[in-house]
Structure formats: C-alpha cells, structure tokens
Amino acid sequence: MWVRTVSSIRTNIFSRSIRLASSVSNVSYLHNPGSEPLVYATIGQALEATAHRFPGRVAVRSVYQDVTLTYEQLLTQADALGCALRDRGLEKGDRIGIWSHNNAEWIVALVAAARVGLISVALNPVYEKPELKYCINKTELKAIIIGDTLKHANYYKVIEDLIPEVRRDVAGSIESKEFPSLKCIITCDKDVLPGTFTFKSLVTNKQDSSRYGFQVEPDDGSIIHFTSGTTGEPKAALDSHFGVVNNSYFLGKRQKLNEGHPVTCIQSPLFHALGSIITAAAALRHGASLVLPAPSYSVSANMHALMAEKCTIITGTPTMYVDLVTLVRSAGVTPRLRDALNAGAPCSPQLIRDIKQFLNAETVSSLFGMTETTAAVFQSLPNDNTELVAETVGYIQDHIETKVVDDEGKTVPFGSPGELLVRGYSTMMGYWGEPEKTRKTLGADGWLHTGDKFTLNEDGYGRIVGRLKDIIVRGGENIAPKEIEDLLNTHPDIVESQVVGVSDERLGEELCAVVRLREGASLTPQDVQRHCTGRLAKFKIPRILKFAEEFPKTVSGKIQKYKLRDLIESGKL
C-alpha cells in the first residue's frame, strides 16, 4: 500500500496521509488512516470520563429556561432518569422517543438513554399527527418524552388526540390499540398531566446507573434519526455507540473543541444530526459548554446568546448565517467567534467572507455528512482558506474510506463525477425494520451509497456536484418530494403533481409544486396550504405553485425534474 502525503502548504497538526487504492492507479479512492486510534467505548462511558475531567464546568446552559447544568449535574440527572425508565419496565434496546423543541431536558434524555442501554429516537417537534403516528409505530417506541407546552406547540394535546386512552390510564401503563408498543409518556411540563410522569419527578432521586450500564456495548445501537427517503415515508437510521463516540470526537477535535474552554451556541434543532451529534455530542465529548438560546430557531435569540454567554463556537446552515450577518449589519453588535461551522448546504465565498467580517470569526469551516454516516465524512481543516472552504466540503475525516463510482459501480478517475460511497466505523447499523432498504444502501462489502454526486481530489478534499437522489434541501432540512406529491395527488382537482426545489437566496432551495389540473379546475397556493395543513409538517408545504399541461419526460416515460426546474428558473413556466 503506497502513501501519498498531503501538500506541505497545510503544515499543521491536522495534516494527514492519504492511502490510495494502488501505486499506479488514478482512481477516486481516499482513505484517511487517522492520527490516533479509535476508542472502543460507549457514549455513557465517554461522557462519564468528560464529567470526571470537568465536574464543575457548565455542560448545558438554556438561556430561555434560565437553567444551568454542570457536567456533574448532567450526569446525575441522566442517571436518575435512565434508571427510572428501566425501573418502570423499559429493557435494554427499547426505544424512547424525544419529541420536543430544544431544551435542557432533551440533552439529559439523550445522555440518560445512552447510559442505561436504551435507544433514543429523535422526533421532529413540528410533526403533524400522521407523521408522529408513523414514527412511533415504525420504531415501536416504548416511551416518549414530550416537550412542555408553548404558544405554538401543545405536545400533550396531540398525544391526547392520538391516544385518548392517556386520559384514563395510569402513568407508565398506557394501553392503546393504535400504539401497542407505547407504555410510558413523560412530559417536560411542570404540571402533572393525566397518564404521564413529569420529567422533573424522574430526575430528583440520585441513582447508580452502573446496574444497567454494564449491559451496554460499544457496538449496540444508540440513536435513531429519521431521514427523508425518496420513497415517501422517512427511514429510521440507527447509529451505534461506537460511531457516535468516535465521530463526535474527531469532528470536535478538528473544530479544536479539545482546546481551552469552548462555548458552543446551538442554532439547529436537536432532533437533527447537525444538532444532536455534530453540535451537542461533539461538545459533550470534549467538555465544551452548550448554550440553548431559544426553544426553536430565532436569529435574535441566537445573537443575544452569542453576546451574553460569550459563545466562541457556532454551527448552522447557510440560511442561519445569512440571518445572523443581516442582523449584525443592522444592529451594529460584534460577537467574537473562534469557529463558525457550516453544514447542510454549501456556503458561497462571499458568505464566508461576511461571516469572518461581521461575526468576527477566526475560522469558517464546512462539514459534509449524512444521518447514515453518523455525522461527518468530510470537514474543513483549520486554516483552510476561503476559496477551499467554499469550493469543497472539506478534507476526509479520520478513519474513513471514500470512493466515487459510475453507474456500473466502477471507480472513476480523480476529478471525475460519480456517486460517493463511504465505508468505515461510522456507517449506520441499518434502517430500523427495513432490511431490504438497508441492503440497497449499505452493501455486504461495507460500502454505503450516499446518492450524492461527488468528485474527489488526490489532496483529500471532496466536492459535491449534485444529488442523484430526489431530495430537496430547504434551509438545511432534507425533504422528500414523493411524500408531498402523494398527498397533493389526493386533491380532487389535481391530476398529477411534481415537487421540485428552486433557487432561493436565503433558504438555498424553496419548494415548488408543479401540477396538472383536471379540466376546468382552478387552484391557488392557499388551496394547497389548506390541503396539506395538519397532514404535513409546515416546512414540507410548497410555497410556490406552477401549472403545466404535461411534464417533460424521457423516452421511457420518466419525468425529468431537472428540466422542470430549468423551466421554472428561466421563467418559462
């Protein structure tokens, strides 16, 4: 095996050697052997080690809740909650849903589940009833933690509508024909609600989690995130303790979270891997302090937290940075950041320059990953220049293999586009309950098909060219068009529909529904809104509506969405 060394222009501690497939070939294959070995440990063990290093350091600061937890307090509450759940009948490997906006309880619950061998299931807090029902039954949740009531969110009311039995059943003994697996509901509300335990009541008594923790192995499943699958219903991707422990370590190290005392601002929702793994787990792995500005995304609250809590690290999507830069320009405040990490979509060179200037960021970095790869596959190195951060998705992560293949599965030359495949410790264990879909994505040889069109460079950097999968990325949120199309097609006036992403300056892409109507019918965007409301999460409802008499198709009859997109953006449709 030959070794090719990274260019000497990046002479820092993060320089790596790239192992190529062979000494004579020029094929798109990269392997980063890593600068230090992987750690065989569980999330619970890793976080206990952090708590022992920094017991009195702030682990979580929820500004809007006025709640502060040190690492010692976080571990104590997590152990109490985890043991309380196990004592009430949950067994190793059972799934516990976290259906809430960002709050301190979310992070406690994540740690609690990991400490006692339960699998966390991260649920989008804006799910409507059909989406929530699907996810609960898909993963066979045995327990669910729901957020406290907000002006725009009443989680208990939704649960009560879905599970009327909750009003009369004893807490911990729910019996529902619609949800046969679900037995326990925990609410973050202060008041005791019928059929539920309060979160606070389960974290008050100190417990020793070792009586359950010894059962947990690094290769066990730890967390499930739902992905936007192209076949309609979302898939439940399961990541291991081993994957989370190591991926969060290496991505955090590349952000220099292991240096000094970083304070990280969480802009992203915790149900998303950008929030739960890339931001929260990485910070907890290295002993950084996490700051929660608001229950949901608020640019003003984020800016307040940056200033008041003296945050030095921030993660987010390009949309979030556009909002922050705009606010700083108008308000005249000047934060001071060590690193601003961008993920979810590429950043333009101008936006990177704006982040450096207006957010006073020493570095701006990029990260590419997937739920199916735990988190990071590529990530910028410290001191990468603006052009490199903007033009690439970063440098290959430690202990990861990647290659780019053509339609026949043959590896293409460096610089040639094709599908990105990933192999390594961080690939998912599989899609929960869907072995066939797992096999289509994750081969027996360990290579995971990303569905992303990529090019690889010999210097270790990757570039995203486009998406082979039919996914729309709106403000960093992956959206599957088919799920929306299936619902639109149930409208009595719609004969056929296609949903595409069109360029949007702030969000990157906006949802556009192109429909064929029955003869004599008419339709407005408000009609579409009414048809989808209550059946789809709001961010999935198309904002733009276009009409077509027919759709562009291939000779074989397949609809060409890229041509639809071109027609819309050129103003011809």
HELIX and SHEET records of a PDB file:
HELIX    1   1 ILE A   43  ARG A   53  1                                  11    
HELIX    2   2 TYR A   71  ASP A   87  1                                  17    
HELIX    3   3 ALA A  104  VAL A  116  1                                  13    
HELIX    4   4 LYS A  129  LYS A  138  1                                  10    
HELIX    5   5 TYR A  155  LEU A  162  1                                   8    
HELIX    6   6 PRO A  164  ARG A  167  5                                   4    
HELIX    7   7 PHE A  199  LEU A  202  1                                   4    
HELIX    8   8 SER A  210  GLY A  213  1                                   4    
HELIX    9   9 HIS A  241  ARG A  254  1                                  14    
HELIX   10  10 ALA A  273  ALA A  273  1                                   1    
HELIX   11  11 LEU A  274  ALA A  281  3                                   8    
HELIX   12  12 ALA A  282  HIS A  286  1                                   5    
HELIX   13  13 VAL A  299  ALA A  308  1                                  10    
HELIX   14  14 PRO A  318  ALA A  331  1                                  14    
HELIX   15  15 PRO A  349  PHE A  358  1                                  10    
HELIX   16  16 THR A  371  THR A  373  5                                   3    
HELIX   17  17 THR A  386  GLU A  391  1                                   6    
HELIX   18  18 PRO A  435  THR A  441  1                                   7    
HELIX   19  19 PRO A  481  LEU A  488  1                                   8    
HELIX   20  20 PRO A  525  CYS A  532  1                                   8    
HELIX   21  21 LYS A  538  LYS A  540  5                                   3    
HELIX   22  22 LYS A  561  GLU A  569  1                                   9    
SHEET    1   A 2 VAL A   3  THR A   5  0                                        
SHEET    2   A 2 SER A  17  ARG A  19 -1                                        
SHEET    1   B14 TYR A  29  ASN A  32  0                                        
SHEET    2   B14 ILE A 400  VAL A 405 -1                                        
SHEET    3   B14 GLY A 418  GLY A 424 -1                                        
SHEET    4   B14 LEU A 448  LEU A 456 -1                                        
SHEET    5   B14 TYR A 461  ARG A 467 -1                                        
SHEET    6   B14 GLY A 394  ILE A 396 -1                                        
SHEET    7   B14 ALA A 376  GLN A 379 -1                                        
SHEET    8   B14 ALA A 361  GLY A 369 -1                                        
SHEET    9   B14 LEU A 337  ALA A 343  1                                        
SHEET   10   B14 ILE A 313  GLY A 316  1                                        
SHEET   11   B14 VAL A 263  ILE A 266  1                                        
SHEET   12   B14 SER A 289  LEU A 292  1                                        
SHEET   13   B14 VAL A  58  SER A  62  1                                        
SHEET   14   B14 VAL A  67  THR A  70 -1                                        
SHEET    1   C 8 PHE A 197  THR A 198  0                                        
SHEET    2   C 8 CYS A 184  THR A 187  1                                        
SHEET    3   C 8 LEU A 141  ILE A 146  1                                        
SHEET    4   C 8 ARG A  95  TRP A  99  1                                        
SHEET    5   C 8 ILE A 119  LEU A 123  1                                        
SHEET    6   C 8 GLY A 221  THR A 227  1                                        
SHEET    7   C 8 LYS A 235  SER A 240 -1                                        
SHEET    8   C 8 GLY A 430  TYR A 431 -1                                        
SHEET    1   D 2 ILE A 472  ARG A 474  0                                        
SHEET    2   D 2 GLU A 477  ILE A 479 -1                                        
SHEET    1   E 3 ILE A 494  ASP A 504  0                                        
SHEET    2   E 3 GLY A 508  LEU A 517 -1                                        
SHEET    3   E 3 ILE A 544  PHE A 547  1                                        
END                                                                             
